[in-house]
Each structure stands twice: as C-alpha cells, then as structure tokens.
Amino acid sequence: MQRRDFLKDATAASLGAWALPGLLNNTDSFFKISLAEWSLRQPIRKGAMTNLDFPRVAKEFYGIEAVEYVNQFFVDKVSDQTYLKELKQRADDLGVNNVLIMIDLWDYPTASPDESVRIKSAEKHYGWIDAAHTLGCHGVRINANGYDGKSMAEAADLFVDTLIRLSDYAQDREMNIMVENHGGYSSNGKWLAMVMEKAGRDNVGTLPDFGNIKTAKNEEYDRYQLIEELMPYAKGVSAKSTEFTRKGQEANMDYKRLMSIVKDAGFSGYVGVEFGGKLEEIHKKDGVMLTKKLLEKIGQEIDS
C-alpha cells in the first residue's frame, strides 16, 4: 500500500467509525494517554508510514496527543540533529508531546559480567538519551539483559552498575531512566524492585508493562502482583494489549484491576497504548483504538 493511500484510508476509516478522534480523549481521568510506536510496527515495516509520520498518525487518526518512540524505527538517526529537529518540529506543530524513546540495544547488554561491555552499553545508550533530550522527552526506557548464568543478586549488582552510569549522564539533561519488565529477571517484580532500591536514584524508575510477565520459557510471574510491586517506582505505564472480546475487553487480563493498581499507587502520568497483536494496517476497530477506548472507559469508571 502506498503511504498516501494508507493515510487517506486511515483517515476515512477513523472518521467514519469514531467521529472526530480528538474528541475521544478522556482528559478528566487521573492519567494521560500516550501511544507507543510499537503498536504501528507493521505499517512502518511495510513502508506505509515512517517514524516522521508517527506524531500525525497519533493525533489525527487516534486523537492521542502524546507519543512514545521506538529506537528501532530510526536507529540510524540517533545523532542526526537535522532529522531529530524536524521530528520535534512536526510534533510541536501538531501539539503532540514527545514522552520517551524505548531503547532496544540487545547487542550491548546492560548487565554483562564484563565491565568493558557494560561501559560500551552505557555509551551506546548515551546517544539515545541525547536524542530523547533533543526531542523534548522526559526520559528513555532501557532493558536489563546479558546476565545469563548469574544469580539474581549478582545480576542486580551488574545492572545497577550500568544504571548508575546512565543516571549520572541523564541527570545533567534532566532525563529519566526507566526499566521495563521485559522478560527474565526483569519480569520478577521483587527483583526489579530490589534493583530500584539498590540504584537509589531519583531519575531511575520503572515502566511497568501489563503484558511482559514471562520470567523463563515456561514460567510466568503473577501479572497483578508484578504491577503492584513496580508501581511505587513508575515513571510511566505501558498498557499492553493483544486481543479483545466482542464486548471490547482485553481477552487475557483484567484491565480494570490493573488500572486500579495504577491509581492506588498515586500515579498520574502517561499510560501508553501498546497494542501487541496483529495490525496489518490502520483500520476501524483496530487494536490501538480498542485499547484507547477501554482505557478511557475504565478511567471514567474508576474516577466515578
């Protein structure tokens, strides 16, 4: 599908099914809604849209005025100031807030037993912290990885070593470092909470993800316990969704219970819509819009 046709079809579908998307935002709720770029990975990978289009798609087709970037979709632009400033200008012109960049640097593990590897990992992350700063984001999301074979205590100490380096670098830029539960030890709420306590930095926190609960191939952490354990350190929330019932509920988790945990923690920041299911193209009743509508509905119910 050509980009022009994609955008045209998306606009028509959105307006036809949902009236004016911008009117759907529940601005009276205890939280704000953002859109995670991972939700649109398929149209981006197919060339139907680009990273530069992302702020406009979020605003015009979904009525969402805050975005969370994924570094995979502009990986070669980390130090391209012309590109980054254009992206920021596009968001600013639309009144869209750039919230964060999700960083995936799997080749540069943050918890490697080798100190030289951890230093290299930190240096690779520095570039993305700078890019996020240029975009006006409040922080970046990183992963805990590379600790294979180490005990939980050993892995925590290795990861904290990198977190301290990143915290120091980000501090001067007034940026936050957020750790997502992204599998392995990081999806163990007690482990990640321990990491937060060991780091002990104001600009280091969590990005609790509703969907990432696998601690091993055949092991899952209790989803609700995980979110409850991570929320005291949360600087953002990722509302992962993959499948919906005919009644518009997430099929695999109790969203109202999860969002009640978020509210009880006193959180009032951005909750990012992150649809992880299949999305061949933007169309009416896609997973992004269903997630957004569910969050708005639950926000109203919890607040009432």
C-alpha positions as CSV (number, residue, x, y, z in Angstrom):
1,M,0.0,0.0,0.0
2,Q,1.3,3.4,-0.9
3,R,1.8,5.8,2.0
4,R,-0.6,8.4,0.6
5,D,-3.4,5.7,0.1
6,F,-2.6,4.3,3.6
7,L,-3.1,7.7,5.2
8,K,-6.2,8.5,3.2
9,D,-7.8,5.2,4.0
10,A,-6.9,5.5,7.7
11,T,-8.4,8.9,7.9
12,A,-11.6,7.8,6.3
13,A,-11.9,4.7,8.5
14,S,-11.2,6.7,11.6
15,L,-13.7,9.4,10.9
16,G,-16.3,7.0,9.7
17,A,-16.1,4.7,12.7
18,W,-15.3,7.0,15.5
19,A,-16.3,10.6,14.5
20,L,-13.6,13.0,15.4
21,P,-10.9,11.1,17.2
22,G,-9.6,14.1,19.0
23,L,-12.9,14.3,20.9
24,L,-12.4,10.9,22.4
25,N,-9.6,11.7,24.8
26,N,-10.7,11.4,28.4
27,T,-8.9,14.4,29.8
28,D,-10.7,14.3,33.1
29,S,-9.2,10.9,34.2
30,F,-6.4,10.5,36.7
31,F,-3.9,9.6,34.0
32,K,-3.0,10.8,30.5
33,I,-2.9,8.6,27.4
34,S,0.1,8.2,25.0
35,L,0.7,6.0,22.1
36,A,3.6,3.6,21.9
37,E,5.1,3.4,18.4
38,W,5.4,-0.4,18.7
39,S,1.7,-0.5,18.1
40,L,2.3,0.6,14.5
41,R,5.3,-1.7,13.8
42,Q,3.6,-3.5,10.9
43,P,2.7,-0.5,8.8
44,I,6.1,1.1,9.5
45,R,7.9,-2.1,8.4
46,K,5.8,-2.3,5.3
47,G,6.6,1.3,4.4
48,A,3.1,2.5,4.7
49,M,4.2,5.2,7.2
50,T,7.5,6.3,8.6
51,N,8.7,7.4,12.0
52,L,8.3,11.0,10.9
53,D,4.6,10.3,10.3
54,F,4.1,8.9,13.7
55,P,3.0,12.1,15.6
56,R,0.4,12.9,12.9
57,V,-1.0,9.4,12.9
58,A,-1.3,9.5,16.7
59,K,-3.0,12.9,16.7
60,E,-5.2,12.8,13.5
61,F,-6.2,9.1,13.4
62,Y,-6.4,8.3,17.1
63,G,-6.9,11.6,18.9
64,I,-3.8,10.9,21.1
65,E,-1.6,13.8,21.7
66,A,1.5,12.2,23.3
67,V,3.8,9.6,21.7
68,E,6.5,7.1,22.8
69,Y,9.1,6.3,20.1
70,V,10.9,3.0,19.5
71,N,14.6,3.5,18.5
72,Q,14.4,0.5,16.0
73,F,12.4,2.7,13.7
74,F,15.0,5.4,13.3
75,V,18.1,3.6,14.5
76,D,20.4,5.4,12.1
77,K,19.2,8.8,13.1
78,V,20.5,8.8,16.7
79,S,22.9,11.6,16.1
80,D,21.2,13.2,13.1
81,Q,20.3,16.6,14.5
82,T,18.6,17.7,11.3
83,Y,16.3,14.7,11.4
84,L,15.6,14.9,15.2
85,K,14.8,18.6,15.0
86,E,12.4,18.0,12.1
87,L,10.7,15.3,14.1
88,K,10.3,17.5,17.1
89,Q,9.0,20.3,14.9
90,R,6.4,18.1,13.4
91,A,5.2,17.0,16.9
92,D,5.3,20.6,18.1
93,D,3.2,21.9,15.1
94,L,0.6,19.3,15.9
95,G,0.6,19.9,19.6
96,V,1.9,16.4,20.3
97,N,4.1,15.8,23.3
98,N,7.1,13.5,22.9
99,V,7.2,11.4,26.0
100,L,10.0,8.9,25.7
101,I,12.2,6.7,23.5
102,M,12.1,2.9,24.0
103,I,15.7,1.7,23.5
104,D,16.4,-1.9,22.4
105,L,20.2,-2.5,22.2
106,W,20.4,-6.2,22.5
107,D,24.0,-6.4,21.2
108,Y,25.1,-4.1,24.1
109,P,23.9,-5.9,27.3
110,T,23.4,-3.7,30.3
111,A,24.1,-6.4,32.9
112,S,27.1,-8.2,31.3
113,P,29.7,-9.6,33.8
114,D,32.3,-7.9,31.6
115,E,32.8,-4.3,32.8
116,S,34.1,-3.2,29.4
117,V,30.9,-4.4,27.8
118,R,28.8,-2.6,30.4
119,I,30.7,0.6,29.7
120,K,30.2,0.2,26.0
121,S,26.5,-0.5,26.6
122,A,26.2,2.8,28.6
123,E,28.0,4.7,25.9
124,K,25.6,3.4,23.2
125,H,22.7,4.4,25.4
126,Y,24.1,7.9,25.9
127,G,23.4,8.8,22.2
128,W,19.8,7.9,22.6
129,I,19.5,9.8,25.9
130,D,20.8,12.8,23.9
131,A,18.3,12.2,21.1
132,A,15.4,12.0,23.6
133,H,16.6,15.2,25.1
134,T,16.6,16.9,21.7
135,L,13.0,15.6,21.1
136,G,11.9,17.0,24.4
137,C,11.1,13.7,26.0
138,H,11.3,13.2,29.8
139,G,13.3,10.0,29.5
140,V,14.2,6.7,27.9
141,R,13.2,3.1,28.5
142,I,16.0,0.5,28.8
143,N,16.3,-3.2,29.2
144,A,18.1,-5.5,31.7
145,N,20.0,-8.2,29.8
146,G,23.3,-10.1,29.5
147,Y,23.3,-11.6,33.0
148,D,22.8,-15.2,31.8
149,G,24.0,-17.7,34.3
150,K,24.3,-15.2,37.1
151,S,22.2,-15.4,40.3
152,M,19.5,-12.8,40.9
153,A,21.7,-10.9,43.4
154,E,24.7,-10.9,41.0
155,A,22.6,-9.8,38.1
156,A,21.1,-7.0,40.1
157,D,24.5,-5.6,41.1
158,L,25.8,-5.8,37.4
159,F,22.7,-4.0,36.1
160,V,22.8,-1.4,38.9
161,D,26.4,-0.5,37.8
162,T,25.1,0.4,34.4
163,L,22.0,2.2,35.8
164,I,24.3,4.4,37.9
165,R,26.3,5.4,34.8
166,L,23.1,6.2,32.8
167,S,21.6,8.1,35.8
168,D,24.7,10.3,36.1
169,Y,24.7,11.0,32.4
170,A,21.0,11.7,32.2
171,Q,20.9,13.9,35.4
172,D,22.6,16.8,33.7
173,R,19.9,16.6,30.9
174,E,17.0,16.3,33.4
175,M,16.2,13.0,31.9
176,N,14.8,9.8,33.5
177,I,16.0,6.2,33.0
178,M,13.1,3.8,33.0
179,V,13.4,0.0,33.2
180,E,10.6,-2.1,31.7
181,N,9.7,-5.6,32.8
182,H,10.8,-7.2,29.5
183,G,11.3,-10.9,30.4
184,G,13.7,-12.9,32.5
185,Y,14.7,-11.4,35.9
186,S,13.2,-8.0,34.9
187,S,9.7,-9.6,34.9
188,N,10.2,-10.7,38.5
189,G,8.7,-7.8,40.5
190,K,10.7,-8.4,43.6
191,W,14.0,-8.5,41.6
192,L,13.3,-5.2,39.7
193,A,12.1,-3.5,42.9
194,M,15.3,-4.6,44.5
195,V,17.3,-3.1,41.6
196,M,15.4,0.2,42.1
197,E,16.3,0.2,45.8
198,K,20.0,-0.6,45.1
199,A,20.2,2.2,42.4
200,G,18.6,4.7,44.8
201,R,18.4,7.5,42.2
202,D,15.6,9.9,41.7
203,N,15.8,9.8,37.9
204,V,15.8,6.0,37.8
205,G,12.4,4.2,37.8
206,T,10.3,1.6,36.2
207,L,8.0,1.4,33.2
208,P,5.5,-1.3,34.3
209,D,4.2,-3.3,31.3
210,F,0.9,-5.1,31.6
211,G,1.9,-7.9,29.2
212,N,5.5,-8.9,29.9
213,I,5.2,-11.5,32.7
214,K,7.5,-14.3,31.5
215,T,10.4,-14.9,33.8
216,A,11.5,-18.1,31.9
217,K,10.4,-20.1,28.9
218,N,7.6,-21.9,30.8
219,E,7.3,-19.6,33.9
220,E,5.1,-16.5,34.4
221,Y,5.0,-14.1,37.3
222,D,1.6,-13.1,38.7
223,R,0.6,-10.2,36.5
224,Y,-1.2,-8.2,39.2
225,Q,1.5,-8.7,41.8
226,L,4.1,-7.6,39.3
227,I,2.4,-4.3,38.5
228,E,1.8,-3.7,42.2
229,E,5.4,-4.2,43.0
230,L,6.7,-2.0,40.2
231,M,4.2,0.9,40.6
232,P,6.0,2.6,43.5
233,Y,8.9,3.4,41.2
234,A,6.9,4.0,38.0
235,K,7.7,7.0,35.7
236,G,5.3,5.7,33.1
237,V,3.0,2.7,32.4
238,S,2.7,0.6,29.3
239,A,-0.8,-0.7,28.7
240,K,0.0,-3.7,26.6
241,S,-2.9,-5.4,24.8
242,T,-3.1,-8.2,22.3
243,E,-6.6,-9.5,21.9
244,F,-10.1,-8.2,22.6
245,T,-13.5,-9.8,23.3
246,R,-16.6,-8.8,21.4
247,K,-17.5,-6.5,24.4
248,G,-14.3,-4.6,24.0
249,Q,-12.4,-6.1,27.0
250,E,-8.8,-7.2,26.8
251,A,-9.1,-11.0,26.5
252,N,-6.1,-12.0,28.6
253,M,-6.1,-9.7,31.5
254,D,-8.3,-7.6,33.8
255,Y,-7.6,-4.1,32.7
256,K,-9.8,-2.5,35.4
257,R,-7.9,-4.4,38.1
258,L,-4.6,-3.3,36.6
259,M,-5.6,0.3,36.3
260,S,-7.0,0.3,39.8
261,I,-3.5,-0.7,41.0
262,V,-2.1,2.1,38.9
263,K,-4.4,4.6,40.5
264,D,-3.9,3.3,44.1
265,A,-0.2,3.9,43.6
266,G,-0.9,7.6,43.2
267,F,0.2,7.6,39.5
268,S,-1.0,10.5,37.4
269,G,1.4,10.4,34.4
270,Y,1.2,8.8,30.9
271,V,-0.3,5.4,30.3
272,G,1.0,4.3,26.9
273,V,-1.3,2.3,24.5
274,E,0.8,-0.6,23.3
275,F,-1.1,-3.0,21.0
276,G,1.0,-6.1,20.6
277,G,-1.5,-8.1,18.4
278,K,-1.7,-8.2,14.6
279,L,-2.3,-4.9,12.8
280,E,-2.0,-5.3,9.1
281,E,-3.0,-1.7,8.5
282,I,-4.8,1.1,10.4
283,H,-8.5,0.5,10.0
284,K,-11.6,1.0,12.1
285,K,-11.8,-1.1,15.3
286,D,-8.1,-1.8,15.3
287,G,-6.3,-2.7,18.5
288,V,-5.0,0.7,19.2
289,M,-8.4,2.3,19.2
290,L,-9.9,-0.6,21.2
291,T,-7.2,-0.2,23.8
292,K,-7.7,3.6,23.9
293,K,-11.4,3.3,24.3
294,L,-11.0,0.7,27.0
295,L,-8.6,2.9,29.0
296,E,-11.0,5.9,28.7
297,K,-14.0,3.8,29.8
298,I,-12.1,2.3,32.8
299,G,-10.7,5.8,33.7
300,Q,-14.2,7.1,33.9
301,E,-15.5,4.1,35.9
302,I,-12.6,4.3,38.4
303,D,-13.0,8.1,38.8
304,S,-16.8,8.0,39.3
